Amino acid sequence: MSAEADMSSSDLSVVEKAAVLMEALPYVRKFRNSTFVVKYGGSCLEAPDDEVRSRVAGDVVFLNSVGIRVVIVHGGGKAISRELAKRNVEPVFVDGLRVTDAETLAVVRDTLDGEVNSDVCDRVSSREGLAEGISGIDVLRCVPIPGREDLGFVGQIVGVETSLLHAALDEGKVPVVSCLASAADGQLYNTNADTAAAKVAAALEARRLVYLSDVPGLLRDPEDVDTLISTLPAGQVDDLKASGIIAKGMRPKVDSAVEALSSGVKRVHFVDGRLPHSLLLEIFTDEGIGTEIVR
């Protein structure tokens, strides 16, 4: 009996794994020395299953290990709300944006730059990667959102200083950046993490911007995962907004994606970070697993 005929199911599994590696090889070659920005947030960041967050960190370390320069930009809205509750501060939202007074801003800073940033860095380190926590205060420049004094210290990002990011990347590290920002007068502001990721990607001339969240991607029918839009030209976004397909929480994400594309980012991906190795499957396989928006 030949070795091929005697092959067990486990042997077949090994062959299938080898095929996956061979499928990934052209992408590894193509993306080596490229910069990817990963926006890490939503329920993916808050997953009760600890393994989800550790698995995402492992995927990031894999990308870094094959020569891709990875920057993580994170939010942490639920963690902020939890901390506010501990301090008996009632969160207030207007048009989906957190009203940020001085007391809330202090909690935002402690939570994002302390708890959340440290956790992401620790998980990257636990997978034998090198992470460097960077407060957005040192990277992101902003102004108050024009005409929205009712929001308090909520900023609109107008620039990104990349020197700290490039220094970390050149040392083989994964910069982990919070979505806080500072104005010219030194005042700190809370900003939208999706927008922050897009601005960072544009400033770094990133090849890919990946939004990890808790949805499979863009769905024509939100109740039917089989209606996933695999590839979406940016020129079709307005029509999907008008029809209501792009709505609610996806709207600011998609707007940020289109802005990043117009600023030089090659492609933007929306991926469900809760699925095992979804980041790698989106980047290194022919079919992908989420939605990519292209110019």
VENNOR-V42060 format. One record per residue. N is the residue number from 0. RES is the residue in three letters. SS is DSSP state (alpha for helix, beta for strand, coil for the rest). BURIAL is 1 if it has 16 or more other C-alpha atoms within 10 Angstrom, else 0. D_LAST is the distance of its C-alpha to the last C-alpha in whole Angstrom. Layout:
n: [N & N]
res: [RES & RES]
ss: [SS & SS]
burial: [BURIAL & BURIAL]
d_last: [D_LAST & D_LAST]
//
This chain:
n: [0 & 1 & 2 & 3 & 4 & 5 & 6 & 7 & 8 & 9 & 10 & 11 & 12 & 13 & 14 & 15 & 16 & 17 & 18 & 19 & 20 & 21 & 22 & 23 & 24 & 25 & 26 & 27 & 28 & 29 & 30 & 31 & 32 & 33 & 34 & 35 & 36 & 37 & 38 & 39 & 40 & 41 & 42 & 43 & 44 & 45 & 46 & 47 & 48 & 49 & 50 & 51 & 52 & 53 & 54 & 55 & 56 & 57 & 58 & 59 & 60 & 61 & 62 & 63 & 64 & 65 & 66 & 67 & 68 & 69 & 70 & 71 & 72 & 73 & 74 & 75 & 76 & 77 & 78 & 79 & 80 & 81 & 82 & 83 & 84 & 85 & 86 & 87 & 88 & 89 & 90 & 91 & 92 & 93 & 94 & 95 & 96 & 97 & 98 & 99 & 100 & 101 & 102 & 103 & 104 & 105 & 106 & 107 & 108 & 109 & 110 & 111 & 112 & 113 & 114 & 115 & 116 & 117 & 118 & 119 & 120 & 121 & 122 & 123 & 124 & 125 & 126 & 127 & 128 & 129 & 130 & 131 & 132 & 133 & 134 & 135 & 136 & 137 & 138 & 139 & 140 & 141 & 142 & 143 & 144 & 145 & 146 & 147 & 148 & 149 & 150 & 151 & 152 & 153 & 154 & 155 & 156 & 157 & 158 & 159 & 160 & 161 & 162 & 163 & 164 & 165 & 166 & 167 & 168 & 169 & 170 & 171 & 172 & 173 & 174 & 175 & 176 & 177 & 178 & 179 & 180 & 181 & 182 & 183 & 184 & 185 & 186 & 187 & 188 & 189 & 190 & 191 & 192 & 193 & 194 & 195 & 196 & 197 & 198 & 199 & 200 & 201 & 202 & 203 & 204 & 205 & 206 & 207 & 208 & 209 & 210 & 211 & 212 & 213 & 214 & 215 & 216 & 217 & 218 & 219 & 220 & 221 & 222 & 223 & 224 & 225 & 226 & 227 & 228 & 229 & 230 & 231 & 232 & 233 & 234 & 235 & 236 & 237 & 238 & 239 & 240 & 241 & 242 & 243 & 244 & 245 & 246 & 247 & 248 & 249 & 250 & 251 & 252 & 253 & 254 & 255 & 256 & 257 & 258 & 259 & 260 & 261 & 262 & 263 & 264 & 265 & 266 & 267 & 268 & 269 & 270 & 271 & 272 & 273 & 274 & 275 & 276 & 277 & 278 & 279 & 280 & 281 & 282 & 283 & 284 & 285 & 286 & 287 & 288 & 289 & 290 & 291 & 292 & 293 & 294]
res: [MET & SER & ALA & GLU & ALA & ASP & MET & SER & SER & SER & ASP & LEU & SER & VAL & VAL & GLU & LYS & ALA & ALA & VAL & LEU & MET & GLU & ALA & LEU & PRO & TYR & VAL & ARG & LYS & PHE & ARG & ASN & SER & THR & PHE & VAL & VAL & LYS & TYR & GLY & GLY & SER & CYS & LEU & GLU & ALA & PRO & ASP & ASP & GLU & VAL & ARG & SER & ARG & VAL & ALA & GLY & ASP & VAL & VAL & PHE & LEU & ASN & SER & VAL & GLY & ILE & ARG & VAL & VAL & ILE & VAL & HIS & GLY & GLY & GLY & LYS & ALA & ILE & SER & ARG & GLU & LEU & ALA & LYS & ARG & ASN & VAL & GLU & PRO & VAL & PHE & VAL & ASP & GLY & LEU & ARG & VAL & THR & ASP & ALA & GLU & THR & LEU & ALA & VAL & VAL & ARG & ASP & THR & LEU & ASP & GLY & GLU & VAL & ASN & SER & ASP & VAL & CYS & ASP & ARG & VAL & SER & SER & ARG & GLU & GLY & LEU & ALA & GLU & GLY & ILE & SER & GLY & ILE & ASP & VAL & LEU & ARG & CYS & VAL & PRO & ILE & PRO & GLY & ARG & GLU & ASP & LEU & GLY & PHE & VAL & GLY & GLN & ILE & VAL & GLY & VAL & GLU & THR & SER & LEU & LEU & HIS & ALA & ALA & LEU & ASP & GLU & GLY & LYS & VAL & PRO & VAL & VAL & SER & CYS & LEU & ALA & SER & ALA & ALA & ASP & GLY & GLN & LEU & TYR & ASN & THR & ASN & ALA & ASP & THR & ALA & ALA & ALA & LYS & VAL & ALA & ALA & ALA & LEU & GLU & ALA & ARG & ARG & LEU & VAL & TYR & LEU & SER & ASP & VAL & PRO & GLY & LEU & LEU & ARG & ASP & PRO & GLU & ASP & VAL & ASP & THR & LEU & ILE & SER & THR & LEU & PRO & ALA & GLY & GLN & VAL & ASP & ASP & LEU & LYS & ALA & SER & GLY & ILE & ILE & ALA & LYS & GLY & MET & ARG & PRO & LYS & VAL & ASP & SER & ALA & VAL & GLU & ALA & LEU & SER & SER & GLY & VAL & LYS & ARG & VAL & HIS & PHE & VAL & ASP & GLY & ARG & LEU & PRO & HIS & SER & LEU & LEU & LEU & GLU & ILE & PHE & THR & ASP & GLU & GLY & ILE & GLY & THR & GLU & ILE & VAL & ARG]
ss: [coil & coil & coil & coil & coil & coil & coil & coil & alpha & alpha & alpha & alpha & alpha & alpha & alpha & alpha & alpha & alpha & alpha & alpha & alpha & alpha & alpha & alpha & alpha & alpha & alpha & alpha & alpha & alpha & alpha & coil & coil & coil & beta & beta & beta & beta & beta & beta & coil & alpha & alpha & alpha & alpha & coil & coil & coil & coil & alpha & alpha & alpha & alpha & alpha & alpha & alpha & alpha & alpha & alpha & alpha & alpha & alpha & alpha & alpha & alpha & coil & coil & coil & beta & beta & beta & beta & beta & beta & coil & coil & alpha & alpha & alpha & alpha & alpha & alpha & alpha & alpha & alpha & alpha & coil & coil & coil & coil & coil & coil & beta & beta & coil & coil & beta & beta & coil & beta & coil & alpha & alpha & alpha & alpha & alpha & alpha & alpha & alpha & alpha & alpha & alpha & alpha & alpha & alpha & alpha & alpha & alpha & alpha & alpha & alpha & alpha & alpha & alpha & alpha & alpha & coil & coil & coil & coil & beta & beta & beta & beta & coil & alpha & alpha & alpha & coil & beta & beta & beta & beta & beta & coil & coil & coil & coil & alpha & alpha & alpha & beta & coil & beta & beta & beta & beta & beta & beta & beta & coil & coil & alpha & alpha & alpha & alpha & alpha & alpha & alpha & alpha & coil & coil & coil & beta & beta & beta & beta & beta & coil & beta & beta & beta & coil & coil & coil & coil & coil & beta & beta & beta & coil & coil & alpha & alpha & alpha & alpha & alpha & alpha & alpha & alpha & alpha & alpha & alpha & coil & coil & coil & coil & beta & beta & beta & beta & beta & beta & coil & coil & coil & coil & coil & beta & coil & coil & coil & coil & coil & alpha & alpha & alpha & beta & coil & coil & beta & beta & beta & alpha & alpha & alpha & alpha & alpha & alpha & alpha & alpha & alpha & coil & coil & coil & coil & coil & coil & alpha & alpha & alpha & alpha & alpha & alpha & alpha & alpha & alpha & alpha & alpha & alpha & alpha & alpha & coil & coil & coil & coil & beta & beta & beta & beta & beta & beta & coil & coil & coil & coil & coil & alpha & alpha & alpha & alpha & alpha & alpha & alpha & coil & coil & coil & coil & coil & coil & beta & beta & beta & beta & coil]
burial: [0 & 0 & 0 & 0 & 0 & 0 & 0 & 0 & 0 & 0 & 0 & 0 & 0 & 0 & 0 & 0 & 0 & 0 & 0 & 0 & 0 & 0 & 0 & 1 & 0 & 0 & 0 & 1 & 0 & 0 & 1 & 0 & 0 & 0 & 1 & 1 & 1 & 1 & 1 & 1 & 1 & 1 & 1 & 1 & 1 & 1 & 0 & 0 & 0 & 0 & 0 & 1 & 1 & 1 & 1 & 1 & 1 & 1 & 1 & 1 & 1 & 1 & 1 & 1 & 0 & 0 & 1 & 1 & 1 & 1 & 1 & 1 & 1 & 1 & 1 & 1 & 1 & 0 & 1 & 1 & 1 & 0 & 1 & 1 & 0 & 0 & 0 & 0 & 0 & 0 & 0 & 0 & 0 & 0 & 0 & 0 & 0 & 1 & 1 & 1 & 0 & 0 & 0 & 1 & 1 & 0 & 1 & 1 & 1 & 0 & 1 & 1 & 1 & 0 & 0 & 1 & 1 & 1 & 1 & 1 & 1 & 1 & 1 & 1 & 1 & 0 & 1 & 0 & 1 & 1 & 1 & 1 & 1 & 1 & 1 & 1 & 1 & 1 & 1 & 1 & 1 & 1 & 1 & 1 & 1 & 0 & 0 & 0 & 0 & 0 & 1 & 1 & 1 & 1 & 1 & 1 & 1 & 0 & 1 & 1 & 0 & 0 & 0 & 0 & 1 & 1 & 0 & 1 & 1 & 0 & 0 & 1 & 1 & 1 & 1 & 1 & 1 & 1 & 1 & 1 & 1 & 1 & 1 & 0 & 0 & 0 & 0 & 1 & 1 & 1 & 1 & 1 & 1 & 1 & 1 & 1 & 1 & 1 & 1 & 1 & 1 & 1 & 1 & 1 & 1 & 1 & 1 & 1 & 1 & 1 & 1 & 1 & 1 & 1 & 1 & 1 & 1 & 1 & 1 & 1 & 0 & 0 & 0 & 0 & 0 & 0 & 0 & 1 & 1 & 1 & 0 & 1 & 0 & 1 & 0 & 0 & 1 & 0 & 0 & 0 & 0 & 0 & 0 & 0 & 1 & 1 & 0 & 0 & 0 & 1 & 0 & 0 & 1 & 1 & 1 & 1 & 1 & 1 & 1 & 1 & 1 & 0 & 1 & 1 & 1 & 1 & 1 & 1 & 1 & 1 & 1 & 1 & 1 & 1 & 1 & 0 & 1 & 1 & 1 & 1 & 1 & 1 & 1 & 1 & 1 & 0 & 0 & 1 & 1 & 1 & 1 & 1 & 1 & 1 & 1]
d_last: [54 & 51 & 49 & 46 & 48 & 49 & 46 & 46 & 43 & 42 & 42 & 40 & 38 & 38 & 37 & 34 & 33 & 33 & 31 & 28 & 29 & 28 & 25 & 24 & 25 & 22 & 20 & 22 & 23 & 19 & 18 & 22 & 22 & 18 & 18 & 17 & 17 & 19 & 20 & 23 & 24 & 25 & 28 & 27 & 28 & 31 & 32 & 36 & 36 & 36 & 35 & 31 & 31 & 32 & 30 & 27 & 29 & 30 & 26 & 25 & 28 & 27 & 24 & 26 & 29 & 26 & 25 & 22 & 22 & 22 & 22 & 23 & 23 & 25 & 26 & 29 & 30 & 33 & 34 & 35 & 36 & 39 & 40 & 40 & 42 & 45 & 45 & 46 & 43 & 42 & 38 & 37 & 33 & 32 & 29 & 28 & 28 & 31 & 34 & 35 & 38 & 40 & 42 & 38 & 37 & 39 & 38 & 35 & 35 & 38 & 36 & 32 & 34 & 37 & 36 & 33 & 32 & 35 & 34 & 31 & 32 & 36 & 34 & 32 & 35 & 37 & 34 & 36 & 32 & 33 & 31 & 32 & 32 & 30 & 31 & 28 & 31 & 31 & 27 & 25 & 27 & 27 & 29 & 30 & 28 & 29 & 31 & 31 & 35 & 35 & 33 & 35 & 34 & 30 & 28 & 24 & 23 & 23 & 23 & 23 & 25 & 24 & 28 & 29 & 26 & 26 & 30 & 29 & 27 & 29 & 32 & 30 & 30 & 27 & 27 & 27 & 26 & 27 & 26 & 29 & 28 & 31 & 32 & 33 & 37 & 36 & 36 & 34 & 31 & 30 & 26 & 23 & 22 & 19 & 18 & 20 & 18 & 15 & 17 & 18 & 15 & 14 & 18 & 18 & 15 & 14 & 12 & 12 & 13 & 15 & 17 & 20 & 22 & 24 & 22 & 21 & 17 & 16 & 19 & 20 & 23 & 24 & 27 & 26 & 24 & 24 & 21 & 19 & 15 & 14 & 11 & 9 & 6 & 5 & 7 & 10 & 11 & 13 & 15 & 15 & 17 & 19 & 20 & 21 & 19 & 17 & 20 & 23 & 22 & 18 & 17 & 18 & 16 & 13 & 13 & 13 & 10 & 8 & 10 & 10 & 6 & 8 & 11 & 9 & 9 & 7 & 7 & 9 & 12 & 15 & 18 & 22 & 24 & 27 & 27 & 28 & 26 & 23 & 21 & 22 & 21 & 18 & 17 & 20 & 20 & 19 & 18 & 18 & 19 & 17 & 13 & 10 & 7 & 4 & 0]
//
